[in-house]
Amino acid sequence: MKYNIGSSNRAQRDVPLDGVCNRVKDSHSNVLGVIKEFFFWQYFILIFCSVIHESPHYLLQKGRLKEAIDVLTAITSWNNEPISSREIAELVAWEASKKNTAKTAITIKQNTYLDLYRTRTLAVHTIVTSFGFVAANCVTYSLVFNLSIIEGSLYVNTALSGALRYAIGIAIAVIDYTCVCAGRKIIHVGSVAVIVACLGGIVSLLHYGLSPLFLAPTSFLAVDLQ
């Protein structure tokens, strides 16, 4: 099977998709093992997230300076030579004033995608984040290519996936806007917790051979939260 992609200004190109489709279809036989491994790592991430602090930068953006000072104090306490509370307070005040100055600045530096790889640390963060998005998309497209094996109507399952994606996005946007205490950490940990619960339910259903009808909602929810 080949799809022709072309226009009046460009020569048509043949894009073979047989290999991709066959690999995704054949991988269904090993889906239980993949889900178990993915479930383990999500559970590990959830435990790790439960002990980390909220982002100081996020707290500064929201004007929660006292909480930012407390978080920075806790973080710097891990050092051999902890920074004094007075120095941390001065640093937070300076960052807050710099943020206010940046808002009123007329000229803003124009960055490009190449700036994401400007330093070694920033490049590593960019690569790791990009890998996370690619992995999540692989799971999404694996589910899309295997919609035919899920019980029920193909159109209903597709509509369910789209509805869940929009509902989750709107819910998180409302929570972020209305709940002051709901920072990035709470939203991230909550999403990972729901993913772990969904994957645990999927593993249980596959292990005990229950009806695949129950796999559709949990599968869509776990993928959409990523």
Phi, psi and omega per residue, in radians:
M1 nan 2.316 3.139
K2 -2.362 2.515 3.063
Y3 -1.895 2.371 3.121
N4 -1.722 2.126 3.133
I5 -2.004 2.067 -3.070
G6 -2.785 3.000 3.084
S7 -2.632 3.068 -3.137
S8 -1.213 -0.367 -3.095
N9 -1.720 -0.150 -3.083
R10 -2.333 2.636 3.088
A11 -1.245 2.565 -3.136
Q12 -1.208 2.536 -3.136
R13 -2.114 2.434 3.074
D14 -1.687 2.133 -3.129
V15 -1.935 1.810 -3.129
P16 -1.279 2.284 3.136
L17 -2.085 0.027 -3.099
D18 -1.032 -0.800 -3.079
G19 -1.079 -0.765 -3.127
V20 -1.117 -0.820 -3.109
C21 -1.109 -0.736 -3.121
N22 -1.155 -0.689 3.136
R23 -1.134 -0.733 3.125
V24 -1.142 -0.688 -3.133
K25 -1.199 -0.732 -3.139
D26 -1.186 -0.478 -3.101
S27 -1.230 -0.187 -3.125
H28 -1.110 -0.497 -3.140
S29 -1.178 -0.415 -3.134
N30 -1.851 0.278 -3.023
V31 -1.124 -0.595 -3.112
L32 -1.125 -0.757 3.120
G33 -1.135 -0.694 3.129
V34 -1.138 -0.740 -3.129
I35 -1.143 -0.687 3.122
K36 -1.089 -0.770 3.135
E37 -1.144 -0.760 3.120
F38 -1.118 -0.659 3.108
F39 -1.074 -0.713 3.137
F40 -1.079 -0.798 -3.098
W41 -1.215 -0.630 3.073
Q42 -1.126 -0.675 3.103
Y43 -1.130 -0.701 3.102
F44 -1.109 -0.752 3.121
I45 -1.107 -0.678 3.135
L46 -1.099 -0.751 3.103
I47 -1.111 -0.726 -3.132
F48 -1.125 -0.718 -3.117
C49 -1.161 -0.442 -3.087
S50 -1.247 -0.277 -3.097
V51 -1.899 -0.048 -3.131
I52 -1.579 2.835 -3.117
H53 -1.622 2.888 3.030
E54 -1.160 2.702 -3.120
S55 -1.180 2.129 3.101
P56 -1.068 -0.623 3.124
H57 -1.102 -0.704 3.100
Y58 -1.114 -0.741 3.129
L59 -1.105 -0.648 3.087
L60 -1.148 -0.716 3.129
Q61 -1.076 -0.611 -3.123
K62 -1.514 -0.012 3.137
G63 1.350 0.261 -3.141
R64 -1.601 1.265 -2.985
L65 -1.198 -0.711 -3.118
K66 -1.087 -0.740 3.115
E67 -1.152 -0.639 3.097
A68 -1.098 -0.703 3.104
I69 -1.114 -0.759 3.137
D70 -1.095 -0.735 -3.136
V71 -1.157 -0.781 3.123
L72 -1.121 -0.632 3.082
T73 -1.103 -0.747 3.117
A74 -1.154 -0.670 -3.130
I75 -1.199 -0.789 -3.110
T76 -1.240 -0.269 3.105
S77 -1.176 -0.278 3.101
W78 -1.317 -0.306 -3.106
N79 -1.305 2.776 3.073
N80 -1.176 -0.550 3.120
E81 -2.141 1.530 -3.092
P82 -1.053 2.544 3.079
I83 -1.422 2.447 -3.102
S84 -1.192 2.723 -3.138
S85 -1.094 -0.581 3.136
R86 -1.141 -0.756 3.125
E87 -1.141 -0.672 3.113
I88 -1.141 -0.735 3.120
A89 -1.089 -0.704 3.106
E90 -1.134 -0.695 3.129
L91 -1.122 -0.759 3.126
V92 -1.129 -0.735 3.122
A93 -1.105 -0.691 3.124
W94 -1.148 -0.740 3.112
E95 -1.121 -0.682 3.127
A96 -1.131 -0.746 3.119
S97 -1.172 -0.639 3.108
K98 -1.145 -0.647 3.115
K99 -1.131 -0.744 3.117
N100 -1.150 -0.633 3.112
T101 -1.175 -0.680 -3.135
A102 -1.124 -0.551 3.136
K103 -1.163 -0.593 -3.096
T104 -1.622 -0.029 -3.129
A105 -1.197 2.519 -3.117
I106 -1.458 -0.797 -3.109
T107 -1.640 2.337 3.120
I108 -2.125 2.323 -3.134
K109 -1.155 2.320 3.110
Q110 -1.627 2.040 3.131
N111 -1.755 2.791 3.088
T112 -2.151 3.055 3.117
Y113 -1.117 -0.458 3.134
L114 -1.153 -0.431 3.124
D115 -1.181 -0.320 3.083
L116 -1.184 -0.315 3.137
Y117 -2.026 0.399 -3.060
R118 -1.169 -0.693 3.107
T119 -2.072 2.853 -3.111
R120 -1.123 -0.772 -3.130
T121 -1.104 -0.786 3.140
L122 -1.139 -0.637 3.118
A123 -1.141 -0.717 3.116
V124 -1.102 -0.779 3.116
H125 -1.071 -0.720 3.139
T126 -1.131 -0.753 -3.128
I127 -1.139 -0.756 -3.141
V128 -1.111 -0.764 3.116
T129 -1.110 -0.741 3.125
S130 -1.095 -0.701 3.106
F131 -1.087 -0.681 3.102
G132 -1.074 -0.734 3.109
F133 -1.159 -0.702 3.130
V134 -1.118 -0.755 3.133
A135 -1.094 -0.737 3.117
A136 -1.119 -0.676 3.119
N137 -1.193 -0.592 3.078
C138 -1.077 -0.744 3.099
V139 -1.122 -0.722 -3.129
T140 -1.083 -0.847 -3.105
Y141 -1.246 -0.507 3.029
S142 -1.079 -0.722 3.101
L143 -1.171 -0.692 -3.134
V144 -1.109 -0.773 -3.115
F145 -1.222 -0.326 -3.118
N146 -1.904 0.316 3.122
L147 -1.076 -0.461 -3.081
S148 -1.192 -0.384 -3.103
I149 -1.564 -0.112 3.127
I150 -1.472 2.428 -3.141
E151 -1.061 2.553 3.094
G152 1.761 -3.081 -3.101
S153 -1.311 2.436 3.100
L154 -1.087 -0.685 -3.109
Y155 -1.224 -0.672 3.113
V156 -1.149 -0.734 3.125
N157 -1.114 -0.707 3.106
T158 -1.135 -0.757 3.109
A159 -1.113 -0.650 3.119
L160 -1.116 -0.742 3.122
S161 -1.100 -0.806 3.129
G162 -1.128 -0.709 3.132
A163 -1.121 -0.716 3.113
L164 -1.124 -0.697 -3.140
R165 -1.081 -0.829 3.136
Y166 -1.165 -0.706 -3.123
A167 -1.106 -0.739 3.135
I168 -1.142 -0.768 3.126
G169 -1.069 -0.772 3.130
I170 -1.155 -0.720 -3.124
A171 -1.101 -0.774 -3.138
I172 -1.163 -0.676 3.102
A173 -1.095 -0.735 3.124
V174 -1.150 -0.747 3.132
I175 -1.096 -0.752 -3.126
D176 -1.138 -0.552 -3.089
Y177 -1.467 -0.634 -3.016
T178 -1.671 -0.586 -3.079
C179 -1.681 1.942 -3.124
V180 -1.160 -0.621 -3.076
C181 -1.380 -0.165 -3.095
A182 -1.534 1.536 3.108
G183 -1.523 -2.984 -3.117
R184 -1.123 -0.617 -3.119
K185 -1.116 -0.809 -3.100
I186 -1.115 -0.770 -3.134
I187 -1.134 -0.742 -3.122
H188 -1.164 -0.820 -3.136
V189 -1.121 -0.691 3.102
G190 -1.099 -0.719 3.108
S191 -1.121 -0.773 3.130
V192 -1.112 -0.661 3.132
A193 -1.108 -0.736 3.114
V194 -1.154 -0.685 3.105
I195 -1.078 -0.779 3.119
V196 -1.065 -0.740 3.130
A197 -1.117 -0.736 3.128
C198 -1.131 -0.788 3.139
L199 -1.139 -0.648 3.072
G200 -1.096 -0.699 3.086
G201 -1.144 -0.683 3.119
I202 -1.113 -0.795 3.132
V203 -1.061 -0.728 3.134
S204 -1.119 -0.754 3.140
L205 -1.119 -0.721 3.133
L206 -1.229 -0.650 -3.099
H207 -1.166 -0.735 -3.098
Y208 -1.604 0.068 3.053
G209 1.148 0.591 3.127
L210 -1.347 3.011 -3.046
S211 -1.078 2.314 3.099
P212 -1.118 -0.158 3.141
L213 -1.030 -0.546 -3.103
F214 -1.416 -0.153 -3.088
L215 -1.376 -0.480 -3.039
A216 -1.051 -0.952 -3.102
P217 -1.077 -0.763 -3.107
T218 -1.195 -0.644 3.122
S219 -1.131 -0.825 -3.140
F220 -1.080 -0.748 -3.098
L221 -1.140 -0.743 -3.139
A222 -1.119 -0.691 -3.130
V223 -1.274 -0.762 -3.083
D224 -1.138 -0.558 -3.139
L225 -1.224 -0.313 3.127
Q226 -1.357 nan nan
